[in-house]
Each structure stands twice: as structure tokens, then as C-alpha cells.
Amino acid sequence: MRQGYSAYRNAPIDTNDQGKLLLVTYDVAIKHARLALEKFDDRKLLEERVKHVYKIQDALEELQQALNLDAGGEIAMNLYNLYGYMFTISVDANISNNKAPIEEILTYLESLRTAWAEAALKSKAESMPNAEEMDCVAVSA
């Protein structure tokens, strides 16, 4: 029974493509960066802010783990280092009560998310047969 439930629970993850999962992870990180920024000016909201920064850090770790350093070469290593840098400055932001590092992280995350979204669309378009090929398949069938 537990195995069936586990398989059911993991089905959406197993069936989603890697690009979609990356975008979701970026969306989570961006959402929590924005929420953390809202909490910086009010010391009474420190605990909430810290929770949001932890969520950013969790997402950054997920993004690092998703990288294939062997296949990705220099680009993957640069992303790995950038995610590590963002993690480090998010810790500093919490310690120093300074929102500038979170603003910097948000800028990086938004840019990277846009790039990944464009790459996913391009990859999907390249993997789909064009209309002329579809007509040939339909005619020959």
C-alpha cells in the first residue's frame, strides 16, 4: 500500500520535464526573495524574513543539485558557482540585516529564469516536427 501511495505522490515529478521543474524552482526562489524583501524594514517581521531567506537557500541548493557538471562543462560550473555565491550572500543578508544582497539575488534569479524559459521553449520547438513534416506523415499514413 505504501509503495502505491509513494508512486502516486511522485508521479507528477517523474513525468514533468526537467525544464519545467527548473522553472518552478526559480519561481519559488523569486517568490520568496520578493517576500523577504518586504520584511526587511520591519524588525517585528524578522522571523518571517528568515523563513523566506531559508526558502531561497533551499531553492538554490536544488538548482545546484540539478546541474550536470560532467555534461554541462564550463557553463554548468559557472552556474554552480553563481548559485553558491547567491547562497553565501543570502546568509550575509540575514546576519547583517541588509536587503541589498537579496535584491542582487532577485535580479540574478529573474534573469536566469528568463533565460531558462527561453531555452525550454526553443528546445521544445526544435523537438517538434514542423508543419510540412506533419503533412507528409498524415498523407503517407
Order of alpha helices (4+ residues) and beta strands (2+ residues): alpha-alpha-alpha-alpha-alpha-alpha
